[in-house]
Amino acid sequence: MQDSRILASIGRRIEESGLPLAVRLWNGAAAGAAHPQVTISVRNPLALAALARPSAGGLAAHYVEQQIDVDGPIRDVVGLGAALGGATDGASPRPTRRLARWVRHTRLFDSKAVRSHYDVGDDFFGLWLDRRRVYSCAYFRRADDTLEIAQEQKLDHICRKLRLTTGERFLDIGCGWGALVMWAAEHYGAQALGITLSRNQHDYARARIRELGLEGRCEVRLLDYRDVPEERPFDKIASVGMFEHVGRENLAAYFGKIARLLRPGGLLLNHGITNTVPGQRELGSDIGEFVDRYVFPGGELTHISVVLEALSTQGLESWDVESLRPHYARTLWQWVERLEASRAAAVAAVGERIYRIWRIYMAGSALGFERGWMSIYQVLAGKALPGGALDLPKTRDYIYAP
């Protein structure tokens, strides 16, 4: 009887909102739209009670735990889930009621967080990433660019911005599977070093470097950024998809370390996700809580203004700031499509639960970039020479020239 009342209440709410959504119980009872785009199949009473006062993150968690199933295109699933959970008010989802978490980013915590995220198995990532395994926002120059082309264009975009040249010492902080250091060595002649906390990424990258005959020109080490030796400065440094996991309270220390690693006149390219509301600590409607619990423990987003301030206080002058927000939405949708196309292989590799985590996380993130709940910026910054000069052209033409 209680289940019937809750279902009726949910049905009224859906009808009043006009959402093309239906809810079906384990016993066959249903409510909502007569011709839905998405049907939520509830598998137990606990999940039904949660639907009475839903949040976007809560719905995602019930999906991951297989307490609900969803039937419909994934774009509709996350869009209607956000609407049902109240994540639709303007530039960002509704604020979370709980206090934003505070995380002490020790070496041990960060190492465990990275490994929980990346060390689920290289075979899994290989199913949906491009052939170079670039796990960051691609750069689409044309409407018909494939993911493979767009990721190579992103690698080259970074190297062009940094003005990498033969023999320069180049550091990639949080190098993933090593694509950028290999590109920098092969195409720009750099002496490239990548660092990661993931054993899987480290081992894969070293094997690829050997296969490509790039030993002696680039390498990947299992190393925390805090422990990179400072005796020999680098000419150029990149940080791609890394600083989001440093922690807001540690940004000054992070960019301070980079400043000490960079020679006077050297350049930094910081590429990372930000939120779009100044002062906001995490996405609301329990989205931030979902990501922290299931995807990347300890990850924190901050506003681009905070990033620029942190760079400046450490003596790094921001020279060029580029938003890649639409590029990341397109990247993520392509990842989701590729993951769904390889569902059987993905489930065989990591199981149903991990498959669901990545499917709903990436689709929800794509929606977030589309709607402007979060953004992503490349910031080119430099450490000035004595006297204040930076060896950079006066225009951006050098980045885009053939």
N, C-alpha and C positions, 0 to 999 in steps of 0.2 A: 504493500500500500504506500509506504514511504517512497519507494522507488518510483512509483507511478506519479506521485505528486511532484517529485523533483523533475522527472521527465517532462511533465506538463508545464512546469515553470520555465524550463529551458526552452521548450517549444514556443511558448508565448514570447519569450525574449527574442528568439530567432525571427519569428514572424514580424514582430514590431520593428526590428532592425532592417528587415528586408534582405537579409543575407541568404544567398543560395546554398544553404547548408542544412543538413539533416543529421539527427542523432538516432542511432539504433542500439537497443539494448541486447544483452546476451539471450534474452527470452523472445526476441523478435519484435517487441514493442518499439515504435518509432515516433518521432516528432520532428517538426521543422518544415522546410520547403518540400513541396510535392515533387519538384524536379530539380534536385540539388546538383551543384557542381562538385561538392565534396560531401561525403558521408563519414561521420565519426562513429565507429562501432565500439561500444563500451563493453569491456570484458569482465568488469567486476564493480560492485557497489561503491568501492572507495573512489574509483575514477569518476563515477557518476556524481558523487558528492562534490568533487573538485570542479566539475563542469558547471555546477550551480553558481560558483563565483570564480570564473576562470581567469588566469593570467596567461600571457603568451608563453612565458618560460615554463609555467606549470603544465600547460598542455604538451609542450615539447618533452618534458620529463616523463609524463604518463605514456607518451608515444614510445620513448626510448625503453621504458620498463615493460613495454608490451601490455599495458593495461588498457590501452586504446589502440585501434587500428584506424587508418585513414584511407579512403578510397577516392581518388581524384588526382588530377595533375598536380605536381608538387608546387608549382607557382600558385595555384589556387589554394592549396592546403595552407601554405604559410601566410598568404594574404588574408584568407578568411580566419585563420587562427589568430592573427594579429588583431583583426577587427573584433572578434569575439572576446579576446583578452584585453581590449581597450587600448591597444598600442596604435592609436590612429590620430592623436591630437597634435597635428602640426609637425614641427621639426623633430620631435623625439617621442618615444613611448612615455606613458604616464610614469611619474616618479615612483620608485620603489618605497615601500613603507619602512623597510628595515634600514638600519644604519649601514653605510658603506663599510666593507671590511677593510681591515688594516693587516697587511702582510709584511712580515720581516723576511726580506729577500736575502737569506743566507746562501752561501755556496751550496750547501746540502739541499735546501728547499728548492732552489732554482734547478739544480741537477735532476732531482726527482720529478719536478714539474715538466721539464723538457722531455725526459725519457717516457713519462706517462703519455705524453702527447704524440711523440714521433716514433717511439720504439714499439709500435703495434705490428710492425712487419713491413719490410720493403715491398713485398709482393702486392700488398694492399694499395700503397701509394702509387705503385707502378701501373695500376689499373686505370687511374683517372688523371694523373698528372701528365705533362708533356714528356717527350722522350728524354729531356735533360733533367727532369724532376725538379722544376722550379716551383716552389711552393710559396708564391707571392704574386701580387697583382701583375698581370701582363700589360702590354702596351700595344693597343690596336691602332694602327695608322689608317687602315682601310676597312670598309664594311665587310669584305670577304676574307679578311685575315683569318687563318686558322690559329688555334691555340699555340701550335708549335712555332709558327712564324712570329706571333705576338710576344711569346716569351723570349725569343732570340732578340726581337726588337727592344724589349725591356732591358735585357742584359747590355745591349749596345748603347741604349739611351743613357744608362748609368755611366758606362765607360766614357762616352762622349762628354757628358757633363763634367766628369772628373778630369778630362783632358789627359787620360792615361797615355804614357809613351813608353817606349822600349827601355827596359832596365829599371823602371821605377819600382820601389817597394810598395806593395799594395796589400792592405789588410781588409778582409771581409769578416765582420763580427756577426756570428750567427749564420754561418755559411750554408746551412742546409746540406744538400747532397753535392755541393761543390760546383754547381753550374757557373757561378759568376767568376770564381777564381780560375776555372779552366778556360772560360771565354776570354778573360783578361790576359792570360798567359798566351793563348793560342792566337788571338786576333790583335793584341796590342803589345805583345812582347814584355808584359810586366812580370816582375818577380812576385808572385802572388801567394799569400798565406790566408787560409780560411780557418776559423775556429768554430767548434760546436760542442755542445754538451751531450749530444746524442751518439751513443756508441754505434747504432745502426747507420746513421748518416756518415759518421767518420769512416767506418769500414767500407761502405759503398763508395764514397768519394775517393779513397785511396786506391781502391781497385780500378775505378774508372780512369784515374790519372795514369796508372801503369798501362792500361789498355791503350790510351791515347798517346803514349810516349811523352808525357809532359813532366815526368820526374826531373827534378832539378830546376824546373821553371815554376812549378806551383806545388803546394802541399796543403794538407788539412790536418789539424791537430785537435785532439780532445782536450779542450782548455777553456776555462772560465775567462771572460774578458778582463776581470779584475787581476788576473795572474799573467797577462801578456807582459813580457819584459820590456822595459822602457829605455834600455841602453842605446838601441839603434832606432831612431825615429823612422816613421813611414812617410812616404811622399803623398800617398792618397789612402783614404779609408772609406769603406762603405759599411753601412748598417742597414740591412734590408729585413723588415718584419721582425725586428729584434727588440727595439726599445719599449714596445708595449708590455714586455715581460720583465722589465727592469724594476718597475714600481715608481709611482709618481714621486715619492719621497727620496728616491735614489737618482733622479734625473741629473741633479747637479754633480753627484759623484761619477755618474756614467759619462757625461760629457766632459767632466774634468779629466777622467782617465784618457778619453780620446784626445783631448787637447795635449796631454803630456806625451802621447804616442805619436803625435803629428809634428812634422818639422815646420819651422817658420816658413810661410808661403805655401804650405800644404793644404789640401782640400778634403772635405768630408761630404759624403752624400748620405743623409739620413732619410730612410724610406719607411714610413710606418703609419698605422691606423690611429685616428684621433676621433674623439666625439665632436659634436657640432654645437654643444651648449656650454658656454663658459661656466666653470664651477661644477659641472656634472661629473660625478665620480664613476657611474656605471649606467648602462641602459636600464630603463625601468620595466614595469610589467613582468618582473622576475627574470628578464632576459639575462642580465648580468649574473644573477645567481646560477642560472642554468649553465652558462659558459664556464663559470668558475668550478662548478661541481663536476661537469661531464667532459669539458673540452680542454681548458688550459687553466689549472689552478694558479691563482696569484696574478693573472693578467689584469692590467689596469689601463684604461683609456684616459687621455687627457686632451685638452683643447690645444689647437695649434699655437695659440698665443703663449701657452705655458712652455711649449717646446722651444719657441723662439727666444723666450726669456731665459730658459735654462742654458741654451747655447751661448747667449750673449754674456751671461754672468761668468762663463768659463773661458771667455776670450775668443770665442768662435763667432765670426761675423756672418750672418745669413745673407746670401748673395742672390739666391733664386729660390722661389717657392712655387711648386706646381702641384695642383690637385689632380689626382688620378681617379676620383670617385666613380665616374661612369665606367672606367676601364675595369675596376674591381668587380662591379656588379656583373659585367659581361664575363669576366674570368670565372667567377663563382658559378654562374649558371652553366657555363661549359663544363666545369668540374662535376656539377651535379648530374648533368646529362650523361657524362661519361661513366660516372659511378653507377647510375641507374641502369645503363646499358650493360654493365658488368656485374649486376647484382648477384648472380649465382656464384661467380668466382669470388666476389668480395665476401659473401657470407661464408663460403668455404674457407677463406683465408683468416677471417677475424671473428666470425659469428654474427648472428642477427643483431645483437645489441649494439656492437660497435658500428655495424653498417648503418643502423638507425641514427646513432649519434652523429655521424659524419653527414648523412643525408639531410637531416633536419637542421643541423648547425650551419652547413654551407648554404642551404636554401634560405634560411632565415637571415644569414649575413648578406646574401645577395639582395634580399628585400630591403634590409637596412641601408645598404649603400644606395639603392635606387631611390628610397624615400628621404635620404639625407639625415637619417638618425646617426650616422657616423660617416667619416670621410677618410681619405688617405692622402698623405702629402709626401713629396720628395723635396727635401730642403738641402740645397747646396750651400755649404758654409766653408769659410776659410780661416786659417790662422795666419794673421798678417805678418809680413816681414817687419824688421825694425824700420820705423818711419811710417808704418801703416799701409804699405802697398800690398796688393794681391795680384798675382800674375794671371789675370783673367781678361778676356776681351771685353770691350765696352758694350757689346750686344750679345744676344743669344744665337746669332746666326751660326756659330760654330757647332751648335748642338744639332741643327737641322740640315746643314749643308750635306749634299750627296757624298 
